[in-house]
């Protein structure tokens, strides 16, 4: 039987990975379990971690009208760091959830509960990724380095949040949007109000997309006692998602205004990115069906495009 015709259980592929992803098709066999542990076969999480970094960097450049070669490195370094820290964070999440994941249909095929990676191997792999990411962080200024180290706190807490609060998505937002603070500071040398407001906008966005994502597991989570905003809101989720949409747009617009681009046209273009992202989120709401797991996953993944819209508009604003 060819690998292309074998079941996910036979190949070791994870149930919710992209079909035909590069890990399952091209990565050396020995590396696949570790790459799956880092979610390299599911890149959407890397995008969701990276995009707030690019928002913060571009908005900082708009704020002071200054751009240099080091900003290009910050842009690239954030990409490298997002891949590595998302991988380390996912590994940590799977280490802490190894007993829970085996009880949930969507996650039972992950490398640790399925036996592809041992606990010791996972710990070593997590440490390796974190150390390489730290070496990238050391190329930034001292204020950004301090923020990068502090980012470990929400990352460490997040996997446990669903055990003690109905709002674990808040903790995910705290971790996933930290890059907005870090990248702004890496450019400017100091943390300022627009970056904080942008960070809060990212947290509201995370509440939006991860509530959609969590509805895939709502039934299994109820059986094993795992909490989430999807379970908390239930059928009222669309109403809450609309609130998160509005808060996201208002806070991001506020961040752009506080950044105060000196060129009025640059301000208009940057705000256009906020408007475009808001319309994308509105489109997601119109497509939402809480009982359609496939559609929920597609809508969750579409947030890469939603988050790229401000990046494109902020970058365009620098050119006007």
Secondary structure, 3 states (H helix, E strand, C coil): CCHHHCCHHHHCCCCCCCCCCHHHHHCCHHHHHHHHHCCCCCCHHHHHHHHHHHHHHHHHHHHHCCCCHHHHHHHHHHHHHHHHHHHHHHHHHHHHCHHHHCCCCCCCCCCCCCCCCCHHHHHHHHHHHHHHHHHHHCCCCHHHHHHHHHHHHHHHHHHHHHHHCCCHHHHHHHHHCHHHHHHHHHHHCCCCHHHHHHHHHHHHHHHHHHHHHHHHHHHHHHHHCCCCHHHHHHHHHHHHHHHHHHHHHHHHHHHHHHHCCCCHHHHHHHHHHHHHHHHHHHHHHHHCCCCCHHHHHHHHHCHHHHHHHHHHHHHHHCCC
